[in-house]
Amino acid sequence: MRALEIPDPELASLVSEAAKLATDYWASLEARPAYPVTSGGETSRLFDRAWPDEGRGRAVLDDFSAIAEHVRPCTGRFFGYVAGSGEAVGAIGDFLASVLNQNSTSWRSAPAAIAIERVVVGWLAEAVGCGGFAGSLCGGGSTANLMGLAIARESLLPANEDGARPGIVYVSEQAHMSIAKAVSLLGLGRNNLRLISVDENFRLRTDALRDAIARDRDAGKTPLAIVASAGTVATGAIDPLRDLAEIAKMEGLWLHVDGAFGVMAALAVPEMFDGLSLADSIALDAHKWLYQPIDCSCLLYRERDAARNAFSHSGDYVKIFNQDPEEVFAFFEESIELTRRFRALKLWMSLQYHGRYAYREAIIRDLRHAQLLDNAVRAHPQLELLAPVPLSAVCFRHRIKNNEAILKRVIARGRVYLSNATIHGRFALRACFVNHRTTPQDVDEIIHEVIAAADELNA
Ligand SMILES: Cc1ncc(COP(=O)(O)O)c(C=O)c1O
């Protein structure tokens, strides 16, 4: 037998045992706590093992149930952060992608994987009203934001004599931390991120933006890009995309849209994303509001050549000998990644299995769930809504009790999981709906659990 080879009957039984673990797990989800009640020490001790000299064989599958008890289950009652729910056909697609073990980097290394990725990227672009945009899949919204700003830098910012590239990026003060990280990683310069104030709906104020750009120009600085949020992480606010596109055009700046949380909702409520197609680049996360298993993110760009300009640094070893225009295509020329997972397969399978209407319906249900909670909070005398709810994130608080203590108790009770945000300096309880498993009853549980946790604080 060759090294690492598994005889056929054993392999078949491993695969079917793994499939059984998966289906049993999915069937058990609703009975699981919203978050594992475990201490970090307990979890670390449980899995602290040496790599055995002799293999354990099929017994490794026995670890699955312990692992499943020590991770966040994708139940319909997990409302923290922007945590997608991991659709099952997508998971099967991920498994089959690993079986094929393709390097989705260039046509030569994986023809069908490349063809499929280009098609699914086209579906995503069309779904958000940006048909004709090119793009590539990547691991997360943070990477997509970094790549979007890297393309902006290469397109608009010549290096100065010592190779430095100071360029100013404008975002709302509600923008995700990945933008600050990208500005720092790209060497755009310390202090070159301008946090622009927001209006009462947490949307970037265009008057403040115009002033900031003018001030920077007067000071001899170089504005580079505006990053609009299409769904801020705290409240789901959508910046005024059309106005920002106009300002970007007038000022000769790049417009990148961070749509990691919200942009996929354009499939259901396109009118809320007016102006999105005027962006130069857009980050969106299919592992958030398209319910795909982690990881599955996408950067869309208007000009494929701009992405190539940023990422095409081909070495000899990747030279493509065939000159057929289709076959010279390479994602490594448009992405940070060289070796790339076949992420497109899960999208290909999951989006076709369910169809476009089912996805639109799932997003509409999430939006409705957010409105249900919004109404329930407003109707409850002890609770107060802290921000408008344009998409599916709801920020609220208990009027009297300590909300931080409430949150800890809610999580410890294990029925629902909420996270937090800071709204006008106040601690907010936050529920976010990007979960195809959530039901209206699960939404009711949020109010029930928050009030029960608050009552416990008296005891
Ligand atoms: C608005 C926004 N941008 C970017 C990100 C980062 O995405 P990822 O966690 O996939 O890197 C998030 C994550 O929640 C987000 O909400």
The ligand as an SDF file (V2000), in Angstrom:
LIG
                    3D

 16 16  0  0  0  0  0  0  0  0999 V2000
  -19.1650   46.1140    7.2900 C   0  0  0  0  0  0  0  0  0  0  0  0
  -18.1280   45.0420    7.3910 C   0  0  0  0  0  0  0  0  0  0  0  0
  -16.9990   45.1360    6.6770 N   0  0  0  0  0  0  0  0  0  0  0  0
  -16.0290   44.1950    6.7290 C   0  0  0  0  0  0  0  0  0  0  0  0
  -16.1640   43.1030    7.5390 C   0  0  0  0  0  0  0  0  0  0  0  0
  -15.0600   42.0960    7.5900 C   0  0  0  0  0  0  0  0  0  0  0  0
  -15.4640   40.9220    6.9560 O   0  0  0  0  0  0  0  0  0  0  0  0
  -14.7210   39.5310    7.2650 P   0  0  0  0  0  0  0  0  0  0  0  0
  -15.0280   39.2210    8.6920 O   0  0  0  0  0  0  0  0  0  0  0  0
  -15.3490   38.5800    6.3000 O   0  0  0  0  0  0  0  0  0  0  0  0
  -13.2640   39.7430    7.0320 O   0  0  0  0  0  0  0  0  0  0  0  0
  -17.3130   42.9640    8.3240 C   0  0  0  0  0  0  0  0  0  0  0  0
  -17.4710   41.8230    9.2540 C   0  0  0  0  0  0  0  0  0  0  0  0
  -18.4210   41.7280    9.9900 O   0  0  0  0  0  0  0  0  0  0  0  0
  -18.3370   43.9550    8.2300 C   0  0  0  0  0  0  0  0  0  0  0  0
  -19.4740   43.8560    8.9410 O   0  0  0  0  0  0  0  0  0  0  0  0
  1  2  1  0
  2  3  1  0
  2 15  2  0
  3  4  2  0
  4  5  1  0
  5  6  1  0
  5 12  2  0
  6  7  1  0
  7  8  1  0
  8  9  2  0
  8 10  1  0
  8 11  1  0
 12 13  1  0
 12 15  1  0
 13 14  2  0
 15 16  1  0
M  END
$$$$
